[in-house]
Amino acid sequence: MRVSRTAVPGTGTVHHCVTRGGQRFGVLSDRTGRYRLLVYTAESDEPLQSVVLEQDEADHLAEILHSRPIADRVAVLERRVAEIAETAGTAS
């Protein structure tokens, strides 16, 4: 996926995304902490649809889109830290 970033003066930042299949969408993060998902058609630079997300909703969506939930990734990191600590303890 190609991603480009554009500052929108007085508003925030838009991340424009184009998938391998050529579909276009964007994420506008504004200064109030809200996010707006923008869906484009192939023919227009004006969004076909806009979905407003509050901060907690954006966080929830990000959690869904991760390949593994945060809790699973934290558990992996905790196991790795325990392994390193155990190895360091046996090396002493």
Backbone as CSV, one residue per row, in Angstrom:
resi,resn,N_x,N_y,N_z,CA_x,CA_y,CA_z,C_x,C_y,C_z
1,MET,0.848,-1.167,0.000,0.000,0.000,0.000,0.895,1.232,0.000
2,ARG,0.519,2.196,-0.776,1.233,3.475,-0.788,0.523,4.429,0.157
3,VAL,1.304,5.146,0.952,0.747,6.116,1.888,1.514,7.422,1.728
4,SER,0.782,8.504,1.589,1.405,9.829,1.574,0.734,10.667,2.654
5,ARG,1.458,11.653,3.131,0.979,12.472,4.242,0.935,13.931,3.811
6,THR,-0.175,14.604,4.134,-0.341,16.005,3.775,-0.842,16.783,4.981
7,ALA,-0.173,17.885,5.295,-0.656,18.775,6.359,-1.790,19.623,5.809
8,VAL,-2.847,19.745,6.581,-3.984,20.591,6.214,-3.974,21.766,7.183
9,PRO,-3.524,22.931,6.733,-3.393,24.077,7.630,-4.671,24.364,8.417
10,GLY,-4.509,24.521,9.721,-5.631,24.832,10.590,-6.522,23.659,10.930
11,THR,-6.239,22.483,10.364,-7.101,21.321,10.584,-6.356,20.151,11.197
12,GLY,-5.321,19.683,10.533,-4.584,18.509,11.000,-3.768,17.898,9.884
13,THR,-3.777,16.578,9.816,-2.987,15.847,8.834,-3.846,14.782,8.165
14,VAL,-3.681,14.651,6.845,-4.369,13.591,6.097,-3.325,12.594,5.619
15,HIS,-3.594,11.325,5.880,-2.784,10.239,5.325,-3.592,9.657,4.171
16,HIS,-3.098,9.829,2.948,-3.764,9.307,1.752,-3.211,7.910,1.486
17,CYS,-4.088,6.950,1.294,-3.683,5.556,1.099,-4.237,5.020,-0.217
18,VAL,-3.407,4.242,-0.921,-3.836,3.563,-2.139,-3.424,2.105,-1.982
19,THR,-4.411,1.211,-2.033,-4.132,-0.212,-1.881,-3.515,-0.770,-3.160
20,ARG,-3.006,-1.986,-3.080,-2.453,-2.640,-4.274,-3.495,-2.750,-5.378
21,GLY,-4.755,-2.887,-4.971,-5.850,-3.004,-5.935,-6.313,-1.665,-6.491
22,GLY,-5.685,-0.564,-6.035,-6.022,0.747,-6.562,-7.127,1.484,-5.815
23,GLN,-7.642,0.893,-4.742,-8.671,1.578,-3.965,-8.027,2.683,-3.133
24,ARG,-8.750,3.794,-2.994,-8.203,4.964,-2.304,-9.034,5.311,-1.080
25,PHE,-8.319,5.613,0.011,-8.977,6.115,1.202,-7.992,6.998,1.951
26,GLY,-8.493,7.718,2.925,-7.632,8.589,3.702,-8.053,8.596,5.152
27,VAL,-7.145,9.056,5.992,-7.442,9.243,7.410,-7.022,10.668,7.762
28,LEU,-7.987,11.478,8.158,-7.716,12.845,8.591,-7.695,12.847,10.113
29,SER,-6.567,13.221,10.688,-6.512,13.379,12.144,-6.504,14.874,12.422
30,ASP,-7.512,15.312,13.177,-7.599,16.750,13.427,-7.048,17.097,14.800
31,ARG,-6.955,18.361,15.064,-6.330,18.849,16.295,-7.162,18.606,17.540
32,THR,-8.423,18.221,17.376,-9.289,17.969,18.536,-9.202,16.522,19.009
33,GLY,-8.417,15.695,18.295,-8.308,14.285,18.665,-9.284,13.393,17.933
34,ARG,-10.069,13.972,17.046,-10.990,13.161,16.252,-10.326,12.730,14.959
35,TYR,-10.833,11.654,14.413,-10.341,11.133,13.144,-11.510,11.054,12.187
36,ARG,-11.191,11.172,10.915,-12.209,11.074,9.879,-11.667,10.123,8.811
37,LEU,-12.410,9.045,8.563,-12.063,8.131,7.471,-12.677,8.686,6.200
38,LEU,-11.879,8.774,5.158,-12.328,9.333,3.884,-12.252,8.253,2.820
39,VAL,-13.339,8.028,2.122,-13.384,7.023,1.061,-13.543,7.743,-0.267
40,TYR,-12.666,7.419,-1.206,-12.659,8.076,-2.514,-13.053,7.114,-3.622
41,THR,-13.602,7.663,-4.701,-13.785,6.888,-5.920,-12.525,7.068,-6.760
42,ALA,-12.376,6.243,-7.758,-11.197,6.334,-8.622,-11.192,7.633,-9.428
43,GLU,-12.360,8.194,-9.658,-12.483,9.350,-10.544,-12.355,10.697,-9.850
44,SER,-12.420,10.762,-8.521,-12.517,12.054,-7.851,-11.555,12.187,-6.675
45,ASP,-11.102,13.413,-6.455,-10.286,13.694,-5.282,-11.137,14.175,-4.109
46,GLU,-12.437,14.314,-4.353,-13.376,14.651,-3.275,-13.873,13.343,-2.663
47,PRO,-13.899,13.260,-1.337,-14.361,12.012,-0.711,-15.804,11.686,-1.069
48,LEU,-16.046,10.424,-1.361,-17.397,9.929,-1.599,-18.135,9.838,-0.272
49,GLN,-17.388,9.443,0.771,-17.980,9.289,2.095,-16.952,9.660,3.154
50,SER,-17.446,10.152,4.284,-16.598,10.542,5.399,-17.207,9.975,6.676
51,VAL,-16.392,9.301,7.485,-16.851,8.716,8.741,-16.060,9.350,9.876
52,VAL,-16.752,10.032,10.800,-16.093,10.695,11.922,-15.960,9.716,13.078
53,LEU,-14.739,9.639,13.634,-14.470,8.766,14.781,-13.910,9.583,15.932
54,GLU,-14.444,9.387,17.119,-13.853,9.972,18.311,-12.583,9.188,18.640
55,GLN,-11.745,9.712,19.538,-10.467,9.088,19.863,-10.627,7.623,20.279
56,ASP,-11.581,7.327,21.163,-11.750,5.950,21.626,-12.225,5.032,20.505
57,GLU,-13.027,5.569,19.600,-13.482,4.765,18.462,-12.321,4.466,17.518
58,ALA,-11.459,5.460,17.296,-10.277,5.258,16.456,-9.352,4.215,17.092
59,ASP,-9.192,4.282,18.416,-8.371,3.294,19.120,-8.943,1.888,18.955
60,HIS,-10.263,1.794,19.064,-10.922,0.484,18.907,-10.718,-0.057,17.491
61,LEU,-10.869,0.798,16.501,-10.660,0.384,15.112,-9.215,-0.050,14.887
62,ALA,-8.271,0.699,15.449,-6.855,0.335,15.318,-6.610,-1.040,15.927
63,GLU,-7.229,-1.317,17.039,-7.093,-2.631,17.692,-7.606,-3.737,16.762
64,ILE,-8.727,-3.499,16.115,-9.300,-4.493,15.196,-8.372,-4.731,14.012
65,LEU,-7.757,-3.665,13.504,-6.933,-3.768,12.312,-5.546,-4.367,12.561
66,HIS,-5.111,-4.381,13.804,-3.817,-5.005,14.091,-3.884,-6.487,13.760
67,SER,-2.752,-7.038,13.329,-2.723,-8.455,12.979,-2.946,-9.321,14.212
68,ARG,-2.526,-8.832,15.363,-2.784,-9.519,16.629,-3.217,-8.472,17.644
69,PRO,-4.146,-8.829,18.524,-4.571,-7.877,19.544,-3.396,-7.452,20.433
70,ILE,-3.492,-6.260,20.992,-2.435,-5.729,21.849,-2.140,-6.677,23.001
71,ALA,-3.173,-7.238,23.603,-2.960,-8.152,24.733,-2.076,-9.335,24.325
72,ASP,-2.269,-9.858,23.118,-1.443,-10.971,22.638,0.000,-10.528,22.432
73,ARG,0.185,-9.332,21.873,1.547,-8.834,21.643,2.262,-8.557,22.953
74,VAL,1.536,-8.039,23.950,2.134,-7.794,25.267,2.537,-9.116,25.905
75,ALA,1.700,-10.134,25.787,2.019,-11.443,26.358,3.291,-12.010,25.736
76,VAL,3.456,-11.856,24.428,4.669,-12.320,23.754,5.887,-11.578,24.295
77,LEU,5.768,-10.268,24.447,6.883,-9.473,24.981,7.204,-9.865,26.420
78,GLU,6.181,-10.113,27.226,6.412,-10.527,28.618,7.141,-11.864,28.662
79,ARG,6.751,-12.808,27.807,7.440,-14.111,27.770,8.894,-13.934,27.353
80,ARG,9.118,-13.077,26.380,10.495,-12.840,25.901,11.358,-12.216,26.996
81,VAL,10.808,-11.245,27.724,11.539,-10.623,28.836,11.854,-11.666,29.904
82,ALA,10.900,-12.531,30.205,11.128,-13.591,31.198,12.239,-14.536,30.738
83,GLU,12.250,-14.868,29.448,13.306,-15.737,28.907,14.677,-15.059,29.025
84,ILE,14.741,-13.778,28.686,16.014,-13.055,28.780,16.472,-12.986,30.219
85,ALA,15.550,-12.701,31.138,15.899,-12.629,32.560,16.395,-13.980,33.074
86,GLU,15.754,-15.040,32.626,16.156,-16.387,33.049,17.549,-16.722,32.504
87,THR,17.789,-16.381,31.250,19.103,-16.626,30.638,20.177,-15.815,31.352
88,ALA,19.874,-14.564,31.672,20.842,-13.717,32.379,21.115,-14.261,33.779
89,GLY,20.086,-14.826,34.421,20.258,-15.401,35.755,21.119,-16.647,35.749
90,THR,21.026,-17.454,34.698,21.844,-18.676,34.607,23.263,-18.373,34.179
91,ALA,23.471,-17.254,33.499,24.807,-16.904,33.054,25.663,-16.377,34.202
92,SER,25.049,-15.981,35.301,25.803,-15.412,36.427,26.505,-16.460,37.225
